[in-house]
Amino acid sequence: THTIPVLNGYQQGYCFYCGQEMEETVHVDHVIPRQLLSHDEIWNLVLAHPVCNMQKSDSVPPRTYINKLIQRNEFFIVSNHPIKNKLIGQLGNTPRKRRDYVLRCYEDAREVIGYTWDGLRGYNPDTDIFYKAFVRRFSH
């Protein structure tokens, strides 16, 4: 829970997966499932609605979310955020090394799990208005 304020500084109260505003209850999610990485390093953590987190569960998200995660990590580094050095230490000292490390973890996870999460019953949580309406209904 100590990471919530740091992550929310980037997410500004919006769910990483569906982009809808979050109310009081927020989950910290491992984008690449923890069961595969066996750590809680901040580079892989995001804030999500409980329903989005539960739907994703221990699945691997589509590549678009990995790209979004990489961009988020770079945002923290170039903005000179206090976690900058921690991210550099965990991921590498250049943008390319950091991207390659995250993508390697992602590809390893996809190989082990064998499928990706596509949102609630196949809906794309980032763009589907029905999914967003579902999230709003059950998150308030």
C-alpha positions in Angstrom: 0.0 0.0 0.0 3.0 2.4 0.4 3.2 2.4 -3.4 -0.3 3.7 -4.0 0.6 7.4 -3.7 3.6 7.0 -6.0 1.6 5.1 -8.6 -1.3 7.4 -8.3 1.0 10.4 -9.0 1.1 9.0 -12.6 -2.3 7.5 -12.9 -4.1 10.5 -11.4 -7.0 8.3 -10.0 -7.6 6.3 -13.2 -7.5 2.6 -13.6 -4.5 1.4 -15.6 -6.6 -1.2 -17.5 -9.9 0.5 -18.4 -9.0 4.2 -18.0 -12.0 4.9 -15.8 -11.9 6.9 -12.7 -11.3 5.0 -9.5 -13.2 5.7 -6.3 -12.0 4.6 -2.8 -11.2 1.0 -3.3 -8.0 0.5 -5.4 -6.0 -2.6 -6.0 -2.3 -2.7 -6.7 -1.8 -5.1 -9.5 1.3 -6.9 -10.9 1.0 -6.3 -14.7 3.2 -9.4 -15.4 1.8 -11.8 -12.8 3.7 -12.1 -9.5 3.6 -15.9 -9.7 6.0 -15.7 -12.6 8.4 -12.9 -11.4 8.3 -13.6 -7.7 8.8 -10.0 -6.7 6.9 -6.8 -5.9 9.2 -4.4 -7.7 7.5 -1.1 -8.5 8.3 -1.2 -12.2 5.6 -3.9 -12.6 3.0 -2.5 -10.3 -0.1 -0.4 -11.3 -3.4 0.7 -9.8 -6.6 -0.9 -10.9 -10.3 -1.2 -10.1 -11.0 -4.3 -8.1 -13.2 -5.7 -10.9 -10.4 -5.1 -13.5 -7.8 -6.7 -11.3 -10.0 -9.7 -10.5 -10.9 -10.1 -14.2 -7.2 -10.0 -15.2 -6.2 -12.2 -12.2 -3.0 -14.0 -12.9 -3.2 -13.6 -16.7 -0.8 -11.8 -18.9 -2.2 -8.7 -20.5 -2.1 -7.8 -24.1 1.1 -6.1 -25.4 -0.6 -2.7 -25.4 -0.5 -2.7 -21.6 3.2 -3.7 -21.5 3.9 -0.7 -23.8 1.9 1.5 -21.5 3.9 0.1 -18.5 7.2 0.9 -20.3 6.0 4.5 -21.0 5.0 4.9 -17.4 8.4 3.8 -16.1 10.1 6.1 -18.5 7.9 9.0 -17.3 9.1 8.4 -13.7 12.7 8.4 -14.8 12.7 11.5 -17.0 10.5 13.4 -14.6 13.3 12.9 -12.0 10.9 11.3 -9.6 12.4 10.0 -6.3 12.0 6.4 -7.6 14.1 7.1 -10.7 17.2 5.4 -9.3 15.3 2.4 -8.1 13.8 1.9 -11.6 17.2 2.3 -13.2 18.7 -0.2 -10.8 15.9 -2.7 -11.5 15.6 -2.3 -15.2 18.8 -0.9 -16.6 20.6 2.4 -17.3 19.3 3.2 -20.8 15.7 3.3 -22.2 16.5 0.4 -24.5 17.9 -1.8 -21.8 14.8 -1.1 -19.6 12.4 -1.8 -22.5 14.2 -5.0 -23.5 14.2 -6.2 -19.9 10.4 -5.6 -19.5 9.7 -7.2 -22.9 11.8 -10.2 -22.0 9.9 -10.7 -18.8 6.6 -10.3 -20.7 7.6 -12.8 -23.4 8.7 -15.3 -20.8 5.4 -14.9 -19.0 3.4 -15.4 -22.2 5.4 -18.5 -23.0 4.7 -20.0 -19.5 1.0 -19.0 -19.3 0.2 -19.5 -23.0 -2.6 -17.0 -23.3 -3.3 -13.3 -22.7 -6.2 -11.6 -20.9 -8.6 -9.9 -23.2 -10.8 -8.2 -20.6 -14.3 -9.2 -19.5 -15.5 -11.9 -21.9 -13.2 -10.7 -24.6 -14.0 -7.0 -24.3 -11.0 -4.7 -24.7 -11.0 -2.9 -21.3 -9.2 0.1 -22.8 -11.7 0.9 -25.5 -15.0 -1.0 -25.0 -17.8 1.2 -23.7 -19.8 -1.7 -22.4 -16.8 -2.9 -20.3 -16.3 0.7 -19.0 -20.0 0.9 -18.1 -19.7 -2.4 -16.2 -16.7 -1.1 -14.3 -18.5 2.1 -13.4 -21.5 0.2 -12.2 -19.6 -2.2 -9.9 -16.9 0.1 -8.7 -19.0 2.7 -7.1 
